[in-house]
């Protein structure tokens, strides 16, 4: 019952998490480090402040926010 936009965002975030986030989270856990570029990439994806209107944020609904959180949580 998701909209096509919600599915598209979910799929984009899932792909990012699997391809780019998972290897760095795994490595960061082993070395007790955090790659700060992750936060920059989250911003570029529109993940940070995803429900905020304006300020360059996505203005997404809370279902989309939950889908984003679910994909990030799946990796971390």
C-alpha positions in Angstrom: 0.0 0.0 0.0 3.0 2.3 -0.4 3.0 5.0 -3.0 5.4 4.8 -5.9 7.4 7.7 -4.4 7.7 6.0 -1.0 8.9 2.8 -2.8 11.4 4.7 -4.8 12.9 6.4 -1.8 13.0 3.2 0.1 14.7 1.4 -2.7 17.3 4.2 -3.1 18.1 4.2 0.6 18.2 0.4 0.6 20.7 0.4 -2.2 22.9 3.0 -0.5 22.8 1.1 2.8 23.8 -2.2 1.2 26.4 -0.9 -1.1 28.1 1.9 0.7 27.0 2.0 4.4 27.2 -1.7 5.4 31.0 -2.1 4.5 31.8 1.1 6.5 29.7 0.2 9.5 31.3 -3.2 9.6 34.8 -1.7 9.4 33.9 1.0 11.8 32.8 -1.6 14.3 36.0 -3.5 14.0 38.2 -0.5 14.3 36.1 1.6 16.6 35.9 4.5 14.1 33.2 6.5 12.4 33.4 7.7 8.8 32.1 11.3 8.9 31.5 11.2 5.2 28.4 9.0 6.0 26.6 12.1 7.4 27.5 14.1 4.3 26.1 11.4 2.1 23.0 11.1 4.2 22.4 14.8 3.6 22.9 14.4 -0.1 20.4 11.5 -0.2 17.9 13.7 1.7 17.9 11.3 4.7 18.7 13.9 7.3 15.6 16.0 8.2 13.6 14.1 5.7 10.3 15.3 7.1 11.3 19.0 7.3 9.8 21.3 4.7 12.2 23.8 3.2 15.9 24.3 4.0 16.8 21.9 1.1 15.1 19.0 3.0 12.9 16.4 1.3 9.6 17.3 3.1 8.7 13.6 3.0 5.8 12.1 5.0 6.3 10.0 8.2 5.8 6.7 6.4 8.8 7.6 4.2 10.7 8.5 7.3 9.9 5.1 8.8 11.0 3.4 5.7 14.3 5.3 5.7 14.9 4.4 9.3 14.1 0.8 8.7 16.7 0.5 5.9 19.4 2.2 8.0 18.6 0.1 11.0 18.8 -3.0 8.9 22.5 -2.3 8.4 23.4 -0.8 11.7 
